[in-house]
Every structure is written in structure tokens, then in C-alpha cells.
């Protein structure tokens, strides 16, 4: 068939609609697809602002049963994260007290790195906060529970960047203002009184894709880093130190579909697992898939609260 260049031409004809565009074009195509009764997977964050995310969830609710939605939080589908979720749910860590999450990159350290839509508030909504922090906040919600209030700090280190002109140098004399954060940090209180700290930066020199989360409980703790995504560090009650678990056994989540034990999976497999789960829900006519648009909206509310907290200089309740 002839490829289409307008989403309006296809949303009522396809079995599933994937919206993988920039944040400011998430809402209208996704809503249009849902109005046509087509299941939708949308990139994170769900939208570039809270109002748009709310409209997307309203459309999902109106679409009704049998029309699942997905927010692309692919890190839920790392086998080690699924393993950690099972440990927490089984009470292996006891009462959860602390969560610590970070997502560090360094691809914008150079002030001459060209401007892109990710540096624009109207198109992106936020910078490192939404681009990276959304993943960390979703993992915290997945593993532990909802975020209830936050105290946030956002910072922009480079105020303007050159526009790429398509020439061999990739640079031009024209610059454009950066209107989003380059880094954020936040203190948070989660449900049940769990204390949390979150941070993300695209200026963390030497860090390429360091997404890490720690959960500390009354009986034990666990630590995970995407840079060692096949491993989970676990401290059980009575142990003097952490043990490193290689999460590659056939009995581990998703691993029975891949290689012999000890043969690691990679970053790309998180998307395979994500698509497997979502497309299975579509095939079965189930609307219980998670992370859904509702999960995306929950994270969007935390992002908005962190931005509001930074502007007001005080704690903000998550709406």
C-alpha cells in the first residue's frame, strides 16, 4: 500500500496506532485514533502539558472496553525491574522507607550542541524533567506507589544554542533560546510516607545513559542501574552486604523467550517486551494494559507539580 503522510488518513483503518512523535504532537493524533476506536501507544511523557494529557485520558475513557492505551515507559519491562517488583510485592524488603532515582546523560554539555525541539517549552513541555525524569517517576510508581507531594528545583545551564543549518559543519550563526530545564532535582513524599529523591540531567559529564533506582525497606534493599541492566543488587534481611543477581535464568521474567541462562538481553529487548504485552492486550481485546494513558497522566501530574514547586519555591501537592 502507499504510505500515508497524514495520520488522519489512517487512524480508523489500522489495528493499532503508534504515536512516537515530539511531545506537542501527542494529543490530537492520539485522541483522533481513540475516537475511531483504535488502540494507541504513545511516547512519554504523555503530552507537553497537563491539560493535553487530561484530554488524552478522557478520550481513552470514552473509547471504552477493548481499546487499550499505552504510555511508552519501556523500562518497566527490563527483566531485573520485573524481578524487583516481584520481590517488593512479596514483602522481601519489608516496609518501604526510601526511594532514590536518577537519570544522568551528558549529550548537551557542549554549549555548541545544536538546538532541537527538546529545548523548546512549547514543543517539549520540559527538558530533562520530562524527557528523563518521567521514566524514573514511572519506575518509582510501578515499584512502590503514587507520589503525593514534591519540592522541585529546575535549572537551565545554557540559555541559547546554535541552529543546525544542514551544512557539513552542522552549525550556523543563528541561535535560538533554550526554554526548558537542563537538569532537575526533587524531594518527594510517596504514599505510605515513603521518602523519595529524584534527579535527572543532560549535563552530567561522563554519564551516557545512567538510569538508576534504589528502594530501601525495613528488611532489605535493592539497587538497579540501566548501565548493568541484566543485574540487580539485592540486600536481604540478615545479610552484611549486597549480592549481585544476574537476572538471566529461564525462570526470570521474559527470559524464557530469549537465550540460554547467562546470555544477556539488551536495551532493545525492553521494547520487544513492551510491544508483546501491549499487542497481546490488543489481540485479546483487553483494556487492562499498564502502563496506560492513566499511568502517563499520573506521571504528568508529578512533572507539573515539580515545575510549579520550582516556580513557587515551596512544596506542592500532586493534583
Order of alpha helices (4+ residues) and beta strands (2+ residues): beta-alpha-beta-alpha-beta-alpha-beta-alpha-alpha-beta-beta-beta-beta-beta-beta-beta-beta-beta-alpha-alpha-beta
